[in-house]
Amino acid sequence: MLKIYPEKLKIGDEVRVIAPSRSLAIISEATRKIATDRFAEMGLKLTFGQHVEESDEFLSSSVSSRLDDLHNAFLDKNVKAVITAIGGFNANQLLSLINWQIVKNNPKIFCGFSDITVLNNAIYSQTGLVNYYGPHYSSFGQQQFFDYTLDYFKKCLFLEDNFNIEASEKWNDDAWWINQELRDNLDSEGLVIVNEGEAEGTVLGGNLDTFGLLRGTNYFPDLSGSLIFIEDDDVTTDVSFDRNLQALINQPKFNEVKALVVGRFQKKSKLDSDKLIRILKNKPELQNMPVIINADFGHTEPRLTLPIGAEAKIVCKQGKAEILILKH
């Protein structure tokens, strides 16, 4: 597939917020103010899709409203990046109705995570456009402990240079949107190696449960030559993660996957490093590739921005794990 790399952001660029999953209406004014101020501090101009405030019984909006905002964001020549308001549960309703030629003919930065996994990977599989598994607009509403997330957002979306992913020193799983002051930072284990090795390939993945919604569809990306990055949210358990991972392993061309990186789990999942390592070590299909856990992406804070469809290199040797993001 011919890859398309969007132009990087620069000061003065316009960023369009859309809500292809849940509505912006569920985000408090206080959170919005902090988020909007952060974009202004980066020198970016924010605009919002026409329908982002619509909210129905599912805290979302109609398929047609969400499609209009997505298409219009890509068609607008003034818009240099599209960022999602928040995640949710229903972005996959849009897949068969998106005009993929609009996206392909108007390449630009697209960023979001969680339920947006289906769009991240479908955009790449349908158009070749490299896009970004990273913070929503709402994520920028955190008052404290946002430096790491902001740093990697800038590295991915403003800069051309290759960069190493360094593990955060602290992490948290707080409901910061309820109480900005009540934060409980925990010491990070850093990247943990399950299997040593070295690999280079294409970054794919995101939220494991949501990634699985693409199985058996035309929107599921070709796994050959890929580095799979997966994480899951607080509804996952050891058994649900195990079987969802196995379902991914059972997909065509998984035998051509080069490496696996697993993001840190939320506290509620009770999937600590020891239990996770036992699950991964029990899968013979993973034994001949480098495997890393405890990476800083997913549903805990802080959060990396990962380029879906871009190239990366993983080196796990002598107890040290390195993840290098190449052209992105």
N, C-alpha and C positions, 0 to 999 in steps of 0.2 A: 504494500500500500504506500502511495506517495503521501508523506506527512506534510502537514501545513502548520507552520509555526506562526502564531499571531504576533503582531508588533507589541513590544513592551510598552508599559505605561510611562508617561512623562508628566511633569508638572503642567497643570492646566487641562489635562484630559478629562473628558466626561465619562462617568461610570453610571450605568443604568441598573437600578434595582428592580428585579422582577420577582414574582411569587409563583413559580411553577408547581409548588407543593402547597404547604399551608400559607395562610394569608398574613400579610404584614400587620393586619389589624390586631393580632394577638400580642404584638410587641409594644411594651409600655412607652409612653412619651419620654420618660427619664432615660430608658435604654437607648431610644432613638437619638436623643440629643447627644449622648456620649459617642455613639457610633458616627453620627454625622460630623461631629467635631473632629473625630479622628481622621476621617477622609479629608476634611478641610486642612488639617495639619500636614497631610501628605501632598497637599497642593492639588487635590482632585475635586472636580465638580460633580455632585450627585444629582441625578434625576431619577424619577420613579415611573414605573409602568402605569398606564391609565387605570388598570384594574386591581392594583395591589391591595387596596383597602377592602375589596369585596370579601364577604365572609358568609358562608352558609352553615348548615348544621354540622358539616364536617370540618369547620374552621378553614375552609378552602374557598375556591371560587369555581365557576363553570369551566369546562374544558375549553370552550371557545374564548373566554376571557384570558385564560392562561396562555393559550396559543397566540392570541393577538399580541400580548405583551412580549412574548418570546420573539416572534417574527419581527415585530416593529423594532425591538432592540437591535437585532442583527441588521435590519434594513437601514437604520438611521446612521448616516455617514458620520455624524458628530460623536456617536457613542464609540468609545474605544475598548470598553470592557463591560461585561454583563455579570452581575453578582446576584445570587439568590438571597431572598429575604430571610428564609429559615427553611428547615427540612419539613418532614411530615410523613405521609404514607401513600400518596397517589400520583407522583410524577410520572409513573409508567402509563397512566391514562393518555399521555400526550404522544407516545412514541409513534404510533401508526399514522398520526395526523400531522406531524411536523413536516414542513417543506424543507427537506434536507439540502436542496439546491440553494435556498436562501442562506442557510448556515455556511455551506461550502463556498459560495460566491462572495460572502461578506465576512471573511475570517476575522475574529477578534477574541480577546480573552473572555473565557467563561469560567466562573468559579462558584463552587458550593460543595457541600458534603452531605453525608447521611442519605436521606431519600434521594438526593440529587445524584447519587451513584449511577442510577439508570441513565440519566442524561449525560453524565461525564463519559461513560463508556460507549453509549450509543452514538454520541457526537463523534467520538473517535472512530468507531467501527463504520459509520455511515459516510463520513466525510474526510477522515484523516486529520482533522483539526486537533492539535494538541490543546488540552484544556486542563483545568486545575481543580484538584480535590483539596479544598481549603475552606477557610472560614466564610460563613454567611455575613451579610450586612449586620444581622443582629448580634453576631459574635463580637463585633467591634464595640458593643455596648458595655463590655466589662471595664469597670473602673480601675481595678487593680490586677497586677500580675499578668499583663498582656504583652510584655516586651518580647518574649520568645516568639509568640504567635505572629506579632507584627513584623519582627525581624525576618522570619522565613517567608511571609507574604511578600515583603519587599524584594527579597532575594529571588523569588520565583517570577514575580510579575513586573519588576522594574529593571532587573539586571540580566545581562546576557551571560555573565561568567558562570562557569561550573562552580558548584559549591558542595562542601561536605556537610552532612547532617550530623550535628553534635547533639547528644542526649541532653535534655533539660536536667538541671540539678534538683528541681522541685516539681511536684505535680499536685493537682487537686481534682476533686469530683464534686464541687460545690454547686448548689443551686443559686449561683451568683445573681441571676435575674430577679430573685425574690429578695435577697439581702446582699447588697454590694459590700457590706462591711464584714460579714461573717464568712471568712475564708480560712480554710484549714490546709495549708500547704504541707505536703509529705515529702520525705526524701525519696529521690528516684534511684532505682537500681541501675539505671543506665541500660544500654542495649545488652541483651542477654543472648549468647550464642547457643543454639540447640544443635546445629550441625555446622562444622567448618566447611570452607570451600570458597570459590571465587566465581563470579558470574557477571555478565554484562547483557543487558536486554532492554525491552520496552516495558515501562511502568503501566500496569493495569490494576483494576480492583477498586477498593473503597470499602463500604459497609458490606460485610459478607452476606447477611440476610437479604439485603436489597440487590446486591450483585446477582444473587441467585434468581431474582425475578426475570432476568434476561435469558436464563438457560432455555434452550429449545426455540429461541426466537432468532430472527435475522439481525437483531441488535447486539447479540453477544459477541464480543471481540474474539479474534483469532488468538488463541493462547500460545501459539508457537513462538519461541524466543522471548518469552515475557518474564518479567519479575513481578510476582503477584504481591500486592500490599492489601491486607485485609484487617478489618477491625469489626467490633460489634458493640451494641449499646447495652443498656441496663436490663433489657428483657432476655438477654441470652443467658444460658446456663452451660455447664460443662457438656451435657448430652446434646443440647441443641447446637452448640458450636461444633461438636464432634461430627454430627451427621450432616450439617450444612457444609463443613469443610470436605467431608467425604463426597458429597454430591458434586462439589467443584472438582475434586480430584478425578471423579468418574467422567468428566467431560472430555470430548474429543480433543486430542493434542495436548492434554495435560502432561503427557510424558515428554513434551518438548518445553515445558516450563523450566526456567533456569534457576529460580530462587523464590523463597517465600519469606515475607516480612509481616509480622503480626503486631498490630497496635495494642497499646495498653488497654486493659479492660476496666470498666467501672466497678466500684466496690460491690454493688448489688449482685453482680454476676457471680461473685465468689470464685472467679477463675484466677487464682494466683499463679505465680511462675512455675511452681513445682507441679501443680496439676496440669497446667498447659503443656509443659515439657513432656509429661507422661503421655498425653493425648498425641502429641506430634511424633514422639519417638515410636509410637505404636503403629505408625502408618509407613509401610514399606515403600510406598510411592515417593516419600519425601527423603529417603535415606541418602540419595546420591546428589543432593543439592544443598547449598547453604540455606540455613533457616535461622532467622533472628526473631526474637520476641521483645515486647516492652518498648516498642518505638512510640514516639510522641505524635501520633495522629489518631483521629477517631473522636470519641465522645467524652474524653477527659481533657483537662487543660494542663499545659498549653498544647497547641495544635500546629503541626506542620502544614505547609502547603505542598502538595505533591503534583507533579505534571503528568497527567494521564496521556499516554501515547509517546512521551519523551523517553530518552535513553538514560540509563543509570548503570552504575557499577557497584557491586557488592563484594567486599573482601572480608572473610572471617578466618583469621589465622592467628595461632598462638594466643588464643583467648581475647583477641581484640577484633571488634566489628567496625567496619567502615562502610558508609553508604555515600556514594558520590553521585550527585545529579549532574548529568552531562548536558548536552544541548537541550534547551527547554523553552 
